[in-house]
Each structure stands twice: as structure tokens, then as C-alpha cells.
Amino acid sequence: MRHETSQGLLRGLRLRQRAPYEFLRKRHLSPPASAASKRLSTLALFAFACAGIPVSALGLASGTYLPPFYTGFVGISLVAFSVTTSVVRLVDLTFDPILGWIMDRTHTKWGRFRPWYVLGVPITMLGAYMLLNPPLGAGVTYLGLWYLILWIGLSILSLSHASWGAALAANYHERSRIYGWMTAMAPIGSVSLLLLPILTGHKLTLGDPKSFHDISLIIVFGIPIGATIMLLFTPERPKVTASHQKFGFMDYVAMMRRPTMAKLILADLAYTLGPGVTGPLYAFFFGQIKGFDRAEIGFLLIFYIGAALAGGFAWPMIAKRISKHRAIQVASVAYAVAQTSLMATPRELFWPTAIGMLFVGFCVSAFILLIRSMVADYADEMQLEQGRERAGVLYAMVTTTQKLGASINVLLVFPILQFIFKFDPKKPVNDAFALQGLQLCYLFAPIIFVLVGAALFFGYQLDEARHSEIRAALDAREAAESDDLPAADEPV
């Protein structure tokens, strides 16, 4: 009976081109709940999110504080640093689609994504240690080599983690809950690094070249600890069916050209280009324009990053009321207001600046969280149409845009500051013209990109109602195909 229901459902999906999911309402289909529809326990969510804590700390050290370290202490010029890191990330762009394609075809007794995460751990540890501990006389070759190894490791970790998160739940709002936990837990690593001056009696300070070795050890040993907690306590949803349908390069191109995925990719690029501009410029902006010392700059970042703790839980609740794409538009407008307020904040006033950073960080926490959740929803639509899970490939697409955006950020901003505004990172304070260019790049360029991202979600169609219909069809098909499998072939 369920098999007949599933077959009729699939025929209906093919026949109703104008309203492909409307007939589900008419038939009142109530398929059995899949394993992924069950609510994940708080313990499993906590364990799954723990893996992101040391990775977040690494992202802060290798993103915000690496440019000043290499351009100021090691002695590489702004242009040399930007060209080297941009070339590495552009090379790494080719890695994610291939990796996503392989992940979607990986089936082991340990799961699909668990082995990949285990593989990424030692690669990331090696790249992080070597990059954060350059020898005397290190140049662009050393930077490029270990930056590439680090990003290969991070690609494996981030892609397997995101794809695993998509597979943990099928419910529209449960996915927001999962990515909300990931967003909320990750800043613990970054904030812990920023609190090191207090925790160590000012023996360790992020941004101090003398502290980089000890900080790198904290990060390197933290990565396997977080991974172990996740691997021990987080389940993987078994794959019920397998498809032998072929999927080539042109199918990927066709997938990216579909309106829903095109919006997600372009919006993700815009949201990467926006806040991503501020990372490499953060220490310069708050040091030379706002007049804060190294310790105060680190403490300000605590408010920005720590706001994700609240945002990780708040934005899923907001999305539950107004839908995910409306929530990200609200976050974008609020970001523009909060970012503008930083310009109006007087110099050397810590608490007003901290409040501004708190609101900016709260808004930014919505972007990746909601984009990832919407990609998981779209993966269900692709699975319904093509009969095969494409989460790995789809997340590879968005991680590729994130890397592309990060590459463009550094490649555009640093040469503009050096050649047009004559900004010198080795000077304690630059002249007024150079500081004006720094302020324009830090404050207003991000606002433009973020508002472009928000505009892309006008007319977005994959809302909660449509996704519920897609899940109903998938659950009915999985139930029917499970009935057709021999008992020995059923997943344990």
C-alpha cells in the first residue's frame, strides 16, 4: 500500500509542473517519519557543535591576526601577502567540488562523513602549527605552502561537518536548530583566545608575536579533542537507498543555474565579501583609527564574536516566525545600521564601541547559519528530483563561494590601501588620507555587499510550506523503497 502511495506521489510530482507540490495538500499525505525527522538530543547537538570550537579559534588566529603578524613581524608586504593567500585560496577552490562529489559517494560502516572528518584533523593540525610558527627569514614560499595545507585540511573539516549537519535532520526548523548550536558554540574557542591575557596574567596575548607559539599549541591540541567528542556522541543517519544515476559536470552547472541555488550561491558570496572585508583590517582599524591598544582590541572582539552565542539561538527562533529568507533580510538591514554606528562612536571610548560590536556580531551570526540551513533544504529538493543525496556537492558550492569571497577581499583591499591610500602596516599611525581609506574599506564596503545579499532573497520560493511537501514525498519514497529491500540489506 505504501509502495503504491509512493509511486502515485512520484508520478504526481512529474505531472504537475505548475504547482508540483500542491497536490500533496489535496491528498493529505501523511508519510511515516524518517530517522532524520526525529529531534536530536541536546547532548548530541552539544557534541556535534564541540568540533567547531577549536576550528573557530584557528579561524581567528589565521584570519584576523595572521595578516598583521606576517606583514608587520615577519616582514612580508601587504601586496605579497594578499597575492600569495589569494592564489592559494583560488587553487583550493578546485578542491571543494571534487571533495563534495566524493563525499556523496562515500559509504562505510562508520558513516559517510565521519571518516572524512578524521582525515581532515591531522592535516589541519600540521598546517596550523607550521603557519603560526614561521622560521626566521620565512617568505612567500613558506607562507603559500603551509597556507595551502591548512586550507586543504579546513576544507575537509568544514565540508564534512556541514554535510553531516544537513543529514542529521530533515525538518525545516530542526536544521536551523542544528546550525544555531554550531554558530553559538563555535565562538567559545575564539573568545577563549581573546581572554588569554586575563586567564594567563598577560603572559599570552593574541596578536603578540611572542605568544603565537603557545597559542598554536592550544589550537593544535584542541582540534582532536573537539573532534573526539563529536565522533563519540553524534550519530549519522543511515542511508536507506542508493541510486546508480550518473551525474556529470554539466549536471553541476545546471544545478547552479537553478534559481534557488543561484540565489544561495550569490548571496553567500555577498555575505562573505561583506563582513569578510573587516577581518584582515580589524586590528588596523581599531588600533589606528579608534585608538585602542592591543589588549583592548582583543577585548572588543570578544563582544563581536560572543554575540554569536545569542545569535545562534535567537535567529532560528526568528526564522521560525518569519521564515529563513526573511530573517536573513532583517539581519542584513540591522547589520547596515549597526556597522554605521561604529563610525559615529567617539575615539577611545571602549564601552560604546563594545556595544556597537555586540550588535554587529549578533547580525553577522545569522548569515552563515541561515544560508547553511537553506542549502540543506535545497538538498532535499534535489534528492527528490534526482534520487540521490547531493548535500556534499551543494555544500562544496557554498564553501567555494566563501573561499572565493575571502580571496577577493584580501586581493582588492590590501592593494587599494597600499597603492591608492599609501597605507603602511609597519607604521604605528598613518596619515589622515591613509586612515580615511582604511575607514572606507572597513565600514562601508561591507554594508554594500550585505545589502546586495539581502536583495537576492526577494522572490525566494523554498519556504517552510514547500519544504514540508518535499519532505513528505521523500519520506513516502524512502518508506516504500525500504519495504522493497531484503531484510539482510536493511541498515543496522
C-alpha angles and dihedrals in degrees: 000000000000090000090056091048091051094048092049089048093052092047089052091052091055095046100047104068098158097046105014096172103033094089090064090068091051094050094044091222113196108183122186116271115260125225090257091055092068117101111256115237120251090242092055091047091049092049093047092051093047091076090066095057099080091034089057090051089051090049091055094048096044096038114035099023103032096074095055090043096053098036096041108030104022091039104233113147122246092248094047091049094047094046093047097048092042093052090049092052092046089053089048090054090078091055100064100059091049091046092049091049091052093045091055088056097045116110119168135153087253093055137263102280104024095077091049093053090050089052093051095053101073093039091054092045092053095045093047095050095047094044094050093045107051116175123236110286095022112163140180093295092059091044093048096047098050094036088058093049091048092051093048089055093045090049091057093046098045096042095047091044094050094044091048089052091053091052094049094073139020099189116106095231097032089065091055087051092053095048089042090060090048091051093046097047099043096071090063088080095048094044091049090057091048091051093054093102089060096038094049101035091254093304090120124038125172106237094032107114090216090060098051095090096054092042090052090055091052090053096042094052092041094060097066091042092056091043092051093053091051095046093050100047107027120085127213120224109241117240107241100193138022127212126210092200112136118236121191139182095275089054088060091050090049090050092053091049093057110107096240097050093039090056092048094048095046093043091049089052091050093049090049093049091048110055089017090072091062097056101072091038098045100096092043094049099048093038102047103025103031095033101230124148124236095270093048091049089056093048091051089055089056089067092048096048096034090057087073088070088068095033093054090064100030101052095054088053091049090047089051089060102040104017128259100274093050090048092054090050090052090049091051095054091045089050091055091053094045094046091050090052090064090066091054094049111104120246120271095009103131105188099046088049091047091053090051091051090049092058093043091052092047091056095045091053089069096061105069093030095057096036091055091048092050091049089055089053091051090049087062091054090051092047091053093051100039102030094233135088113253101177094119093051093044093050089047087059094054095041087051091055090048091055092044090052092048090050093050091047096059095036093054103035102046097049090046091053094045102042104029104030096026092229113177115199091199093062117090089220128011127209124275095264093052091047091050089056091048091052093049092051094046102043112027107029091063092051092055094051094045093051090050088054091051092050091056091067095063105113094018108161108189099090130150095277094051093045091051089057091049091051091049090056093046093049091049092050093047091050092050094046091047089056089054094053120095113249092249091056096054115111117257 
